[in-house]
Amino acid sequence: MLLSINWYDWITPTNPTAAVVIGITFSILIAFMVWYESREWKVFFAFAGIGVGVSLIATGILDVVGFFN
């Protein structure tokens, strides 16, 4: 099933949905760590936005080249 996420998907995502969810989760976690050091919300949103964007673009590229098949 395309929308299922397994417990081992954080190691190597098995479908595009898992890749996006795990990528966004790790991006927000890293953005919070950066916010903790800087205490500026502008920096948090910048890191979270860039992380989410990279996760979406990378997942799209991997899907186009056939990584998830």
ABEGO torsion letter per residue (X at the ends): XAABBBAAAAABBABAAAAAAAAAAAAAAAAAAAAAAAGBAAAAAAAAAAAAAAAAAAAAAAAAAGAAX
